[in-house]
Amino acid sequence: MRLVDDTVAMINSKTWTLVKNELEYYDVLKLTLEGAAQDGPDGVQLFSLGCGTCFDFHKDTDYLFLVGTEEGKLHKCSKAYSSQFLDTIDAHHMAVYKVAWNPYHPKIFITCSADWTVKIWDHNIKEPMFTFDLNSSVGDVAWAPYSSTIFAAVTADGKVHVYDLNVNKYEAICEQAVVAKKKTKLTHIGFNPSHPIIMVGDDRGYVTSLKLSPNLRKMPKAKKGQQIEQGPEVEIAKLDKILSLVREPEPAKKA
């Protein structure tokens, strides 16, 4: 998938076509701007196009994907509907730099923005479940592959921020400067899928490898005679327990 002339274009793995050593693609949808329609010469409305900045496909529902824009909006989209969005959220006040589904929980995703914030969302709710102000433009955010509650972000002031909602729901458990504050901006971050290592990229083309200290990757210890439960269901339940503290209770059903 790539962005071409403000159009979200996608290549499905089942429909790749090699033509003269090139891969053909087809347009899924156009990112139109709300309220920016103008009347054309024949009375036909012409829509201005927005600028897509990031996207992520759902891990289980392969037709569902999210698109962040330079205008701070977040569009929920489907490959089955090319003419309209399923939903639109005014997610941020400035450009959305990253959107990513949680690797365990099918309803939860995370975003970061130039407006200094990282937000965690339930895709059925238009208001964020959590909002974190990092005091600088947030270039990228990534979920840890080994836990549903851990994520890390990088900011323009050269810092890496690591959060674990299971430890602290309000503040980072680690905040570390990686590059010189005035000279370099951090732009990308990624977790190693197997080892306690994160890779950080900056706007000068350098990549820094960082090893997570043991206190940043603590796993629950089993009590004597007990066995620690593991697996996706456990991770989903762990995150749901935290989210239940901020979710509004569902109205009671009438008898």
Backbone as JSON, one array per atom type, in Angstrom:
{
  "sequence": "MRLVDDTVAMINSKTWTLVKNELEYYDVLKLTLEGAAQDGPDGVQLFSLGCGTCFDFHKDTDYLFLVGTEEGKLHKCSKAYSSQFLDTIDAHHMAVYKVAWNPYHPKIFITCSADWTVKIWDHNIKEPMFTFDLNSSVGDVAWAPYSSTIFAAVTADGKVHVYDLNVNKYEAICEQAVVAKKKTKLTHIGFNPSHPIIMVGDDRGYVTSLKLSPNLRKMPKAKKGQQIEQGPEVEIAKLDKILSLVREPEPAKKA",
  "N": [[0.85, -1.2, 0.0], [0.47, 2.27, -0.73], [0.81, 5.88, -0.69], [-0.46, 7.89, -3.15], [-0.59, 10.79, -4.89], [-2.35, 11.97, -2.96], [-4.17, 9.92, -2.68], [-5.36, 6.94, -1.26], [-3.82, 4.04, -1.97], [-3.88, 0.55, -2.64], [-2.38, -2.67, -2.64], [-3.56, -5.8, -2.89], [-2.66, -8.89, -1.46], [-3.59, -11.09, -2.83], [-4.13, -10.23, -5.33], [-1.99, -9.26, -6.77], [-0.35, -8.08, -9.63], [1.98, -8.62, -12.08], [3.34, -6.59, -14.41], [5.3, -5.93, -17.03], [7.56, -5.87, -15.36], [6.56, -4.39, -13.22], [4.47, -3.68, -10.39], [1.03, -3.61, -10.38], [-1.52, -1.48, -9.04], [-4.62, -0.7, -7.34], [-7.0, 1.9, -6.68], [-8.36, 2.43, -3.49], [-9.86, 4.32, -1.98], [-10.6, 7.87, -1.99], [-9.23, 10.52, -0.14], [-11.22, 12.72, 0.84], [-11.88, 16.13, 1.79], [-13.89, 17.3, 4.4], [-16.53, 19.62, 4.02], [-15.25, 21.07, 2.07], [-16.12, 21.18, -0.51], [-16.66, 22.35, -3.84], [-18.48, 24.09, -6.37], [-18.43, 22.91, -9.66], [-17.81, 23.76, -13.18], [-20.02, 22.7, -14.54], [-21.94, 22.55, -12.65], [-21.44, 20.41, -11.08], [-20.34, 19.05, -8.04], [-17.11, 19.57, -6.78], [-14.6, 17.99, -4.97], [-12.13, 18.77, -2.57], [-8.99, 17.22, -1.96], [-7.69, 15.47, 0.86], [-4.72, 14.92, 2.87], [-3.16, 11.97, 3.38], [-1.39, 10.5, 6.09], [-0.69, 8.24, 7.55], [-1.44, 4.74, 8.11], [-3.19, 1.7, 9.05], [-3.91, -1.73, 8.89], [-6.5, -3.83, 10.2], [-5.8, -6.52, 12.41], [-7.24, -8.92, 12.39], [-9.68, -8.57, 11.0], [-9.62, -8.33, 7.79], [-10.54, -6.5, 5.88], [-10.87, -4.09, 7.11], [-9.54, -0.92, 7.92], [-7.55, 1.8, 9.22], [-7.01, 5.29, 8.72], [-4.86, 7.98, 9.14], [-4.68, 11.58, 9.0], [-3.2, 14.64, 7.67], [-4.64, 16.73, 8.58], [-5.41, 16.07, 11.1], [-7.45, 14.28, 11.41], [-9.08, 11.06, 11.75], [-9.84, 8.32, 9.87], [-12.06, 5.66, 9.67], [-12.07, 2.9, 7.63], [-13.17, 0.77, 4.9], [-12.37, -1.86, 2.67], [-14.47, -2.62, 1.14], [-16.07, -0.44, 0.66], [-15.67, 2.1, -1.4], [-16.39, 4.72, -1.78], [-16.98, 6.14, 0.5], [-16.3, 6.89, 4.0], [-16.33, 4.67, 6.82], [-16.46, 5.79, 9.29], [-15.55, 8.89, 10.9], [-13.2, 10.53, 12.92], [-12.4, 13.33, 14.88], [-9.47, 13.33, 15.72], [-6.99, 14.52, 16.51], [-5.37, 17.75, 17.02], [-3.47, 18.49, 15.27], [-1.31, 17.15, 12.66], [-1.66, 13.62, 12.24], [0.64, 11.23, 13.02], [0.99, 8.52, 13.38], [-0.87, 5.51, 13.44], [-1.98, 2.61, 15.04], [-3.14, -0.66, 15.44], [-3.82, -2.5, 18.43], [-1.78, -5.3, 19.22], [-3.0, -7.44, 20.44], [-5.62, -6.89, 21.46], [-8.67, -6.68, 19.79], [-10.24, -4.38, 19.51], [-8.89, -2.1, 20.17], [-6.8, 0.71, 19.5], [-3.94, 2.85, 18.83], [-2.77, 6.25, 18.63], [-0.57, 8.89, 17.49], [0.68, 12.28, 17.45], [1.56, 15.5, 15.96], [0.65, 17.31, 17.74], [1.64, 16.92, 20.25], [0.6, 14.77, 21.64], [-0.22, 11.38, 22.65], [-2.69, 8.99, 22.06], [-5.06, 6.58, 23.19], [-7.49, 4.44, 21.89], [-10.84, 3.08, 21.73], [-12.32, 1.48, 19.08], [-15.02, 1.67, 18.77], [-15.83, 3.89, 20.09], [-15.91, 7.42, 20.13], [-14.39, 9.13, 21.63], [-11.16, 9.46, 23.16], [-9.71, 6.82, 25.16], [-7.48, 7.05, 26.76], [-5.24, 9.79, 27.17], [-2.08, 11.1, 26.59], [0.23, 13.59, 27.3], [3.17, 14.54, 25.87], [4.81, 16.71, 25.79], [6.16, 17.52, 23.51], [6.4, 17.34, 19.92], [5.17, 14.28, 18.72], [6.69, 11.79, 17.04], [6.41, 9.06, 16.43], [4.84, 5.98, 17.46], [4.65, 2.82, 19.11], [3.31, -0.41, 19.77], [4.3, -2.82, 22.22], [5.39, -6.09, 21.33], [5.03, -8.17, 23.1], [3.23, -7.63, 25.11], [-0.01, -6.42, 25.94], [-0.33, -3.99, 27.13], [1.85, -2.34, 27.02], [3.66, 0.28, 25.49], [5.69, 2.38, 23.36], [7.05, 5.61, 22.61], [8.43, 8.19, 20.47], [9.88, 11.46, 20.51], [10.16, 14.89, 19.26], [12.04, 16.23, 20.72], [14.11, 14.54, 21.13], [13.72, 12.31, 22.8], [12.92, 9.06, 24.19], [9.99, 7.46, 25.21], [8.62, 5.2, 27.42], [5.79, 3.32, 28.2], [3.72, 1.53, 30.51], [0.64, 0.5, 30.96], [-0.3, -1.21, 32.85], [1.28, -0.83, 34.99], [1.52, 1.95, 35.48], [-0.94, 4.21, 34.86], [-0.84, 6.82, 34.08], [1.65, 8.09, 33.78], [4.88, 7.87, 32.14], [6.93, 4.96, 32.47], [9.52, 5.05, 31.92], [11.73, 7.5, 30.7], [13.87, 8.72, 28.4], [16.6, 10.55, 27.1], [17.92, 10.34, 23.87], [19.26, 11.46, 21.72], [20.95, 14.55, 20.83], [19.19, 17.36, 21.95], [18.65, 19.83, 20.54], [19.59, 19.43, 18.0], [18.73, 17.1, 16.69], [15.83, 15.26, 15.7], [13.73, 12.69, 16.83], [12.13, 10.23, 14.9], [11.07, 7.68, 14.31], [10.15, 4.48, 15.72], [10.59, 1.11, 16.8], [9.81, -2.17, 18.03], [11.83, -5.03, 18.66], [10.74, -8.21, 17.61], [11.4, -10.51, 19.06], [13.43, -10.12, 20.95], [14.49, -8.11, 23.82], [14.73, -5.38, 22.67], [14.74, -2.14, 21.23], [14.46, -0.18, 18.27], [15.44, 2.98, 17.12], [14.82, 5.68, 15.0], [16.08, 8.7, 13.43], [15.83, 12.15, 12.19], [18.11, 12.65, 10.81], [18.96, 10.47, 9.55], [20.05, 8.41, 11.04], [20.1, 5.33, 12.93], [19.37, 4.09, 16.08], [20.12, 1.58, 18.4], [18.58, 0.22, 21.21], [18.64, -1.37, 24.36], [16.19, -2.78, 26.39], [15.95, -2.29, 29.84], [15.88, -4.66, 32.61], [13.79, -3.94, 34.42], [11.94, -2.78, 32.78], [10.76, -4.74, 31.38], [9.42, -6.57, 32.94], [7.97, -9.63, 33.84], [5.03, -11.25, 35.11], [5.42, -13.06, 38.16], [5.16, -16.44, 39.09], [3.36, -17.73, 41.85], [4.23, -19.96, 44.51], [3.49, -23.23, 43.65], [1.62, -22.45, 41.82], [0.65, -21.67, 38.43], [1.53, -19.4, 35.92], [-0.8, -17.91, 33.83], [-0.82, -17.55, 30.32], [-0.98, -16.02, 27.04], [-3.06, -14.83, 24.26], [-5.73, -14.38, 25.21], [-5.38, -13.82, 27.9], [-3.9, -11.46, 27.77], [-5.75, -9.76, 26.54], [-7.76, -9.69, 28.5], [-6.31, -8.47, 30.55], [-5.85, -5.87, 29.54], [-8.5, -5.06, 29.17], [-9.37, -4.92, 31.8], [-8.04, -2.67, 32.74], [-9.06, -0.71, 31.01], [-11.71, -0.74, 31.76], [-11.86, 0.89, 33.92], [-12.03, 3.44, 32.96], [-13.99, 3.44, 31.07], [-17.35, 4.35, 30.31], [-20.09, 3.18, 32.22], [-22.39, 0.78, 30.88], [-25.81, 1.54, 30.11], [-28.42, 0.38, 32.25], [-30.51, -2.36, 31.38], [-33.98, -2.25, 30.7], [-36.49, -3.97, 32.5]],
  "CA": [[0.0, 0.0, 0.0], [1.24, 3.5, -0.76], [0.04, 7.1, -0.91], [-0.15, 8.43, -4.46], [-1.43, 11.95, -5.2], [-3.38, 12.11, -1.94], [-5.11, 8.82, -2.78], [-4.89, 5.73, -0.62], [-3.78, 2.96, -2.95], [-3.56, -0.68, -1.96], [-2.18, -3.89, -3.41], [-3.97, -6.96, -2.13], [-1.72, -9.99, -1.7], [-4.19, -12.07, -3.72], [-4.38, -9.65, -6.65], [-0.8, -8.62, -7.32], [-0.18, -8.36, -11.05], [3.28, -8.18, -12.57], [3.23, -6.16, -15.8], [6.54, -5.29, -17.45], [8.4, -5.69, -14.17], [5.94, -3.45, -12.29], [3.29, -4.16, -9.68], [-0.11, -2.73, -10.56], [-2.33, -1.27, -7.85], [-5.89, -0.06, -7.59], [-7.39, 2.86, -5.65], [-9.4, 1.99, -2.56], [-10.73, 5.48, -1.76], [-9.96, 9.17, -2.01], [-9.36, 11.21, 1.14], [-11.86, 14.01, 0.61], [-11.98, 17.02, 2.94], [-15.26, 17.68, 4.73], [-16.83, 21.04, 3.92], [-14.37, 21.73, 1.11], [-16.66, 20.97, -1.85], [-16.9, 23.54, -4.64], [-19.26, 23.83, -7.58], [-17.67, 22.92, -10.89], [-18.41, 24.52, -14.28], [-21.29, 22.11, -14.94], [-22.77, 22.4, -11.47], [-21.03, 19.21, -10.35], [-19.51, 19.39, -6.89], [-15.73, 19.1, -6.8], [-14.12, 17.84, -3.6], [-10.69, 18.88, -2.35], [-8.43, 16.01, -1.38], [-6.87, 15.61, 2.05], [-3.39, 14.3, 2.79], [-2.99, 10.84, 4.3], [-0.06, 10.46, 6.69], [-0.4, 6.93, 8.13], [-2.56, 3.8, 8.04], [-2.93, 0.37, 9.61], [-4.98, -2.69, 8.7], [-6.87, -4.62, 11.36], [-5.06, -7.78, 12.41], [-8.13, -10.06, 12.15], [-10.67, -8.21, 9.99], [-8.68, -7.86, 6.77], [-11.08, -5.42, 5.06], [-10.99, -2.89, 7.94], [-8.29, -0.23, 8.16], [-7.61, 3.17, 9.73], [-6.14, 6.23, 8.03], [-4.67, 9.27, 9.78], [-4.46, 12.64, 8.02], [-2.45, 15.83, 8.06], [-5.58, 17.64, 9.23], [-5.69, 15.58, 12.45], [-8.61, 13.39, 11.43], [-8.86, 9.63, 11.66], [-10.93, 7.71, 9.12], [-12.23, 4.21, 9.68], [-12.38, 2.59, 6.24], [-13.35, -0.62, 4.5], [-12.08, -2.12, 1.27], [-15.73, -2.88, 0.45], [-16.73, 0.83, 0.36], [-14.66, 2.99, -1.95], [-16.89, 6.08, -1.95], [-17.23, 6.81, 1.77], [-15.67, 6.35, 5.2], [-17.24, 4.07, 7.79], [-16.58, 6.76, 10.38], [-14.47, 9.87, 10.97], [-12.98, 11.05, 14.26], [-11.48, 14.47, 15.03], [-8.59, 12.68, 16.69], [-5.92, 15.39, 17.01], [-5.43, 19.14, 16.56], [-2.46, 18.63, 14.22], [-1.14, 15.95, 11.85], [-1.54, 12.3, 12.87], [1.85, 10.62, 12.47], [0.97, 7.06, 13.46], [-2.03, 4.81, 13.98], [-1.61, 1.19, 15.1], [-4.01, -1.54, 16.22], [-3.17, -3.28, 19.48], [-1.5, -6.64, 18.69], [-3.8, -8.46, 21.13], [-7.03, -6.52, 21.63], [-9.18, -6.34, 18.46], [-10.99, -3.13, 19.48], [-8.08, -0.99, 20.67], [-5.69, 1.19, 18.69], [-3.21, 3.98, 19.41], [-2.36, 7.27, 17.67], [0.3, 9.96, 17.99], [0.49, 13.47, 16.61], [2.4, 16.69, 16.14], [0.08, 18.15, 18.81], [2.33, 16.51, 21.48], [-0.14, 13.76, 22.4], [-0.48, 9.99, 22.29], [-4.04, 8.66, 22.52], [-5.5, 5.2, 23.06], [-8.89, 4.49, 21.5], [-11.7, 1.94, 21.41], [-12.81, 1.9, 17.77], [-16.47, 1.89, 18.84], [-16.06, 5.1, 20.88], [-15.29, 8.55, 19.45], [-13.52, 9.84, 22.55], [-10.03, 8.6, 23.55], [-9.74, 6.21, 26.48], [-6.36, 7.66, 27.47], [-4.48, 10.82, 26.46], [-0.8, 11.39, 27.24], [0.9, 14.77, 26.77], [4.6, 14.27, 25.96], [5.51, 18.0, 25.8], [6.88, 17.74, 22.26], [5.79, 16.63, 18.8], [5.4, 12.83, 18.82], [6.92, 11.32, 15.68], [6.02, 7.67, 16.2], [4.48, 5.21, 18.65], [4.57, 1.4, 18.77], [2.96, -1.35, 20.83], [5.25, -3.91, 22.45], [4.83, -7.34, 20.8], [4.89, -9.17, 24.14], [2.27, -7.22, 26.12], [-1.09, -5.57, 25.43], [-0.4, -2.73, 27.88], [3.12, -1.61, 26.91], [3.95, 0.95, 24.23], [6.78, 3.34, 23.43], [6.92, 6.71, 21.66], [9.59, 9.06, 20.33], [9.48, 12.86, 20.36], [11.06, 15.77, 18.53], [13.1, 16.71, 21.61], [15.15, 13.51, 21.22], [13.48, 11.38, 23.91], [12.11, 7.85, 24.08], [9.08, 7.33, 26.35], [8.06, 3.85, 27.52], [4.64, 3.27, 29.1], [3.04, 0.27, 30.79], [-0.61, 0.85, 31.63], [-0.51, -2.13, 33.96], [2.11, -0.33, 36.09], [1.15, 3.34, 35.73], [-1.88, 4.61, 33.81], [-0.78, 8.26, 33.87], [2.98, 8.57, 33.46], [5.81, 6.91, 31.57], [7.79, 4.27, 33.44], [10.89, 5.4, 31.55], [11.87, 8.61, 29.75], [15.32, 8.82, 28.22], [17.1, 11.29, 25.94], [18.76, 9.47, 23.05], [20.08, 12.3, 20.85], [21.03, 15.95, 21.24], [17.86, 17.95, 21.89], [18.48, 20.91, 19.58], [20.13, 19.09, 16.69], [18.14, 15.93, 16.05], [14.48, 14.86, 16.08], [13.43, 11.27, 16.66], [11.0, 10.12, 13.98], [10.51, 6.33, 14.21], [10.51, 3.53, 16.77], [10.06, -0.24, 16.58], [10.25, -3.22, 18.95], [12.25, -6.32, 18.12], [9.67, -9.16, 17.95], [11.85, -11.64, 19.88], [14.4, -9.74, 21.97], [14.15, -6.84, 24.5], [15.48, -4.33, 21.98], [13.97, -1.23, 20.39], [15.25, 0.57, 17.3], [14.95, 4.35, 17.04], [15.36, 6.41, 13.86], [15.99, 10.15, 13.56], [15.7, 12.89, 10.94], [19.42, 12.77, 10.17], [19.24, 9.21, 8.89], [20.71, 7.45, 11.93], [19.28, 4.39, 13.68], [19.97, 3.76, 17.37], [19.61, 0.35, 19.01], [18.51, 0.34, 22.66], [18.2, -2.57, 25.06], [15.32, -2.47, 27.52], [16.45, -2.79, 31.12], [14.99, -5.68, 33.17], [12.6, -3.4, 35.07], [10.99, -2.36, 31.75], [10.2, -5.93, 30.75], [9.08, -7.52, 34.0], [6.85, -10.53, 33.62], [4.49, -11.69, 36.4], [6.04, -14.26, 38.72], [4.2, -17.42, 39.61], [3.48, -18.08, 43.25], [4.57, -21.36, 44.72], [2.39, -24.15, 43.39], [0.71, -21.9, 40.82], [1.2, -21.49, 37.09], [1.11, -18.15, 35.3], [-1.52, -18.06, 32.57], [-0.31, -16.73, 29.25], [-1.7, -16.15, 25.79], [-3.83, -13.65, 23.84], [-6.91, -14.14, 26.05], [-4.91, -13.21, 29.14], [-3.52, -10.09, 27.45], [-6.99, -9.01, 26.3], [-8.4, -9.48, 29.8], [-5.49, -7.52, 31.3], [-6.12, -4.53, 29.03], [-9.91, -4.76, 29.45], [-9.49, -4.56, 33.22], [-7.59, -1.28, 32.86], [-9.99, 0.15, 30.28], [-12.99, -0.69, 32.48], [-11.79, 1.98, 34.9], [-12.31, 4.71, 32.3], [-15.18, 3.3, 30.23], [-18.62, 4.67, 30.94], [-20.9, 1.97, 32.37], [-23.52, 0.66, 29.97], [-27.09, 1.75, 30.8], [-29.12, -0.85, 32.65], [-31.64, -2.72, 30.52], [-35.29, -2.25, 31.36], [-37.08, -5.31, 32.64]],
  "C": [[0.88, 1.24, 0.0], [0.32, 4.69, -1.0], [0.48, 7.7, -2.24], [-1.11, 9.57, -4.76], [-2.62, 12.07, -4.27], [-4.46, 11.03, -2.03], [-4.54, 7.62, -2.06], [-4.96, 4.6, -1.63], [-3.31, 1.69, -2.27], [-3.35, -1.81, -2.95], [-2.54, -5.06, -2.53], [-3.05, -8.12, -2.47], [-2.27, -11.02, -2.66], [-4.35, -11.53, -5.14], [-3.18, -8.89, -7.2], [-0.65, -9.04, -8.78], [1.15, -7.78, -11.52], [3.17, -7.87, -14.06], [4.5, -5.39, -16.15], [7.4, -4.9, -16.24], [7.86, -4.65, -13.19], [4.73, -4.1, -11.62], [2.16, -3.15, -9.87], [-0.88, -2.62, -9.24], [-3.68, -0.69, -8.27], [-6.24, 0.84, -6.41], [-8.51, 2.28, -4.79], [-10.38, 3.13, -2.3], [-9.9, 6.75, -1.85], [-10.24, 9.89, -0.69], [-9.91, 12.61, 0.92], [-11.93, 14.81, 1.91], [-13.43, 17.41, 3.17], [-15.43, 19.19, 4.62], [-15.98, 21.79, 2.92], [-14.86, 21.56, -0.33], [-16.93, 22.31, -2.54], [-17.69, 23.15, -5.88], [-18.38, 23.95, -8.81], [-18.4, 23.69, -11.98], [-19.77, 23.99, -14.72], [-22.23, 21.89, -13.76], [-22.44, 21.17, -10.65], [-20.11, 19.61, -9.21], [-18.13, 18.76, -7.01], [-15.2, 19.1, -5.37], [-12.6, 17.99, -3.55], [-10.2, 17.63, -1.64], [-7.59, 16.33, -0.16], [-5.54, 14.9, 1.84], [-3.28, 13.2, 3.83], [-1.56, 10.78, 4.8], [0.31, 9.09, 7.25], [-1.63, 6.04, 7.98], [-2.18, 2.5, 8.72], [-4.15, -0.51, 9.38], [-5.24, -3.47, 9.98], [-6.22, -5.99, 11.26], [-5.95, -8.98, 12.06], [-9.15, -9.79, 11.04], [-9.94, -7.55, 8.83], [-9.22, -6.74, 5.9], [-11.12, -4.09, 5.81], [-9.62, -2.24, 8.13], [-8.55, 1.21, 8.59], [-6.62, 4.04, 8.97], [-6.07, 7.53, 8.83], [-4.33, 10.33, 8.75], [-3.66, 13.8, 8.59], [-3.33, 16.83, 8.79], [-5.96, 17.19, 10.64], [-6.88, 14.66, 12.55], [-8.18, 11.93, 11.32], [-10.07, 9.01, 10.99], [-10.91, 6.2, 9.3], [-12.76, 3.81, 8.3], [-12.54, 1.09, 6.02], [-13.01, -0.76, 3.03], [-13.36, -2.32, 0.46], [-16.45, -1.59, 0.05], [-15.69, 1.83, -0.11], [-15.11, 4.44, -2.01], [-17.11, 6.82, -0.63], [-16.46, 6.14, 2.9], [-16.73, 5.68, 6.07], [-17.5, 5.04, 8.94], [-15.38, 7.71, 10.32], [-14.4, 10.44, 12.38], [-12.06, 12.26, 14.17], [-10.48, 14.09, 16.12], [-7.58, 13.63, 17.33], [-6.1, 16.79, 16.44], [-4.42, 19.4, 15.44], [-2.3, 17.27, 13.53], [-1.0, 14.69, 12.7], [-0.36, 11.59, 12.22], [1.83, 9.1, 12.51], [-0.37, 6.59, 14.0], [-1.69, 3.32, 13.94], [-2.6, 0.43, 15.98], [-3.19, -2.25, 17.29], [-2.95, -4.7, 18.98], [-2.33, -7.74, 19.32], [-5.29, -8.13, 21.14], [-7.61, -6.04, 20.3], [-9.91, -5.0, 18.37], [-10.12, -1.9, 19.75], [-6.99, -0.61, 19.67], [-5.09, 2.44, 19.33], [-2.84, 4.96, 18.3], [-1.37, 8.22, 18.33], [0.28, 11.09, 16.99], [1.53, 14.54, 16.89], [1.87, 17.58, 17.25], [0.57, 17.73, 20.21], [1.66, 15.33, 22.19], [-0.08, 12.37, 21.77], [-1.84, 9.64, 22.87], [-4.34, 7.19, 22.25], [-7.02, 5.21, 22.89], [-9.52, 3.1, 21.49], [-12.4, 2.31, 20.11], [-14.33, 2.05, 17.71], [-16.84, 3.17, 19.59], [-15.28, 6.25, 20.26], [-14.4, 9.4, 20.35], [-12.38, 8.92, 22.99], [-10.2, 8.04, 24.96], [-8.65, 6.8, 27.37], [-5.71, 8.7, 26.57], [-3.23, 11.14, 27.26], [-0.14, 12.57, 26.54], [2.41, 14.6, 26.98], [5.45, 15.53, 25.81], [6.38, 18.26, 24.57], [6.17, 16.95, 21.16], [6.17, 15.15, 18.83], [5.5, 12.25, 17.41], [6.43, 9.93, 15.4], [5.67, 7.03, 17.53], [4.32, 3.76, 18.22], [4.18, 0.59, 19.99], [4.09, -2.37, 21.0], [4.62, -5.21, 21.96], [4.53, -8.38, 21.87], [3.87, -8.81, 25.22], [1.23, -6.28, 25.51], [-1.1, -4.19, 26.05], [0.85, -1.87, 27.75], [3.25, -0.99, 25.52], [5.08, 1.95, 24.45], [6.6, 4.38, 22.34], [8.22, 7.5, 21.61], [9.12, 10.48, 20.03], [10.57, 13.7, 19.7], [12.17, 16.34, 19.4], [14.14, 15.63, 21.91], [14.95, 12.48, 22.31], [12.66, 10.17, 23.49], [11.29, 7.72, 25.36], [8.49, 5.93, 26.33], [6.96, 3.85, 28.58], [4.21, 1.82, 29.31], [1.8, 0.61, 31.6], [-0.88, -0.03, 32.83], [0.29, -1.7, 35.2], [1.69, 1.08, 36.49], [0.29, 3.82, 34.57], [-1.72, 6.08, 33.42], [0.58, 8.76, 33.4], [3.84, 7.46, 32.87], [6.63, 6.24, 32.67], [9.26, 4.5, 33.12], [10.85, 6.52, 30.52], [13.36, 8.9, 29.61], [15.67, 9.6, 26.96], [18.09, 10.41, 25.19], [19.71, 10.28, 22.18], [20.09, 13.72, 21.4], [19.71, 16.66, 20.96], [17.69, 18.94, 20.75], [18.88, 20.52, 18.16], [19.33, 18.02, 15.95], [16.74, 15.63, 16.59], [14.31, 13.36, 15.86], [12.14, 11.14, 15.86], [10.34, 8.74, 13.95], [10.99, 5.46, 15.37], [9.88, 2.18, 16.45], [10.65, -1.22, 17.59], [10.76, -4.42, 18.16], [11.21, -7.36, 18.53], [10.08, -10.27, 18.9], [12.73, -11.24, 21.06], [14.02, -8.39, 22.59], [14.94, -5.66, 23.95], [14.5, -3.45, 21.21], [14.94, -0.48, 19.48], [14.6, 1.94, 17.13], [15.63, 5.05, 15.86], [15.19, 7.91, 14.05], [16.01, 10.82, 12.2], [17.03, 13.15, 10.25], [19.86, 11.46, 9.53], [19.92, 8.16, 9.75], [19.68, 6.56, 12.63], [20.04, 4.0, 14.94], [19.31, 2.53, 17.95], [19.7, 0.48, 20.53], [18.01, -0.96, 23.27], [17.37, -2.17, 26.27], [15.89, -3.08, 28.79], [15.45, -3.77, 31.71], [13.71, -5.13, 33.8], [11.56, -2.92, 34.07], [10.35, -3.55, 31.04], [9.9, -7.02, 31.79], [7.88, -8.36, 33.6], [6.33, -11.0, 34.98], [5.12, -12.99, 36.86], [4.97, -15.17, 39.32], [4.45, -17.67, 41.09], [3.74, -19.58, 43.38], [3.35, -22.25, 44.52], [1.4, -23.65, 42.36], [1.43, -21.72, 39.49], [0.64, -20.21, 36.49], [0.41, -18.43, 33.97], [-0.97, -17.09, 31.55], [-1.15, -16.93, 28.0], [-2.52, -14.91, 25.47], [-5.02, -13.34, 24.73], [-6.52, -13.45, 27.35], [-4.55, -11.74, 28.9], [-4.75, -9.21, 27.19], [-7.68, -8.69, 27.62], [-7.64, -8.46, 30.64], [-5.78, -6.08, 30.86], [-7.56, -4.12, 29.3], [-10.11, -4.31, 30.89], [-9.09, -3.11, 33.44], [-8.57, -0.33, 32.19], [-11.33, 0.28, 31.0], [-13.02, 0.43, 33.5], [-12.15, 3.33, 34.29], [-13.52, 4.64, 31.37], [-16.42, 3.72, 31.01], [-19.45, 3.4, 31.06], [-22.08, 1.96, 31.41], [-24.83, 0.86, 30.73], [-27.79, 0.44, 31.09], [-30.31, -1.1, 31.74], [-32.93, -2.75, 31.33], [-35.86, -3.66, 31.39], [-38.29, -5.44, 31.74]]
}
